Amino acid sequence: MPATIPTTPVILGVSLKMYFGHQETLDWCRRVAQIAAIHPAVSKNLATVFVLPSMPTLGLVGSMLASTKVGLGAQDLYHQDKGAFTGEVGGAMLSEIGCKYVEIGHAERRKLFGETDQDVAEKLAAAVRNDLIPVLCVGEQNHVSAAEAAELCINQIRATGAMLTEDKIELLVAYEPVWAIGADSPAPESHIVGVCALIIEFLDSSDRFKGSRVIYGGSAGPGSLSSLHGGLSGLFLGRFAHDPDNIVKILDEVLEVLQPKTTSDV
């Protein structure tokens, strides 16, 4: 049975990529777990937090997070579960060590390692058969209209279904406009909301992907949730979250968005 995406109002994910060392990763994950244990946004089930540390740390981090409110995931997986595939990691092992999520199809994987739609489709199938929630990354390369960008993203989503045998599968779609990565200015809010709305419309109308959710991962930070909430299900944080105190700021923002103060609170 495929894994089910949490139905909490806001999903917050963090990929550490290859920025941290081993001990630094463990310390960071421990701090995030402590934050999730006491923050009311998490305890009130207003937010779900998951982290994607580097592969060598997953076993220890999995043990560390096993009894916490922070979900664990991997930044990639191989499309085969076992075999003579030097240097690769299969979905079966990821599940065994406590992973619940796996990131698939990030723009860096496509650019640096030449991953194709076929590769992404095979990895998605591997994630599904190993009960991992696929964090499927989509995004347009060039700055085009919201309608054009959404069409490109939807075509990427459609392509991932090529290797699936399941009639229904829930994705966690991470939208990131590739052209905005490292740019002087982030993508305009109107563009993000417009693209995400069209992606959500497609997912909701699809027999296979209905129930999937969309999070935003392009330069997400303070204020993103307030300005974009309603148009998507959460945020996929990058370097902003390297300081755990910034995760507290985002969780504080969750409370402000979902539990605004009334006159009696003032």
Number of C-alpha atoms within 10 A of each C-alpha: 9 15 18 16 19 13 14 14 16 25 24 22 26 22 22 18 14 11 12 14 11 11 10 11 20 18 12 18 22 17 15 24 22 14 19 22 15 11 15 16 23 21 13 10 13 18 23 22 22 21 27 24 25 21 17 10 16 21 15 13 25 22 13 17 19 15 10 14 20 25 20 28 31 27 20 25 22 20 19 18 18 13 9 7 11 6 6 14 19 20 26 19 15 27 20 12 17 21 27 24 27 26 24 25 26 21 20 11 14 14 10 8 9 11 15 14 19 14 17 27 23 19 25 30 22 23 32 22 17 21 19 28 24 29 29 22 24 26 25 21 15 11 14 13 12 19 15 13 25 26 18 18 24 20 13 20 23 17 15 21 21 15 16 17 11 13 9 14 22 20 25 24 28 29 27 25 27 19 16 19 16 10 10 7 9 15 18 10 12 12 18 22 19 17 26 27 19 19 25 23 12 18 23 15 12 14 12 18 21 17 19 18 24 25 28 29 25 24 22 21 19 14 12 17 23 14 13 19 19 14 19 24 24 28 27 26 23 17 14 15 22 17 12 15 14 14 22 17 14 23 25 14 19 25 18 14 15 15 11 11 11 7 6 5 6 5
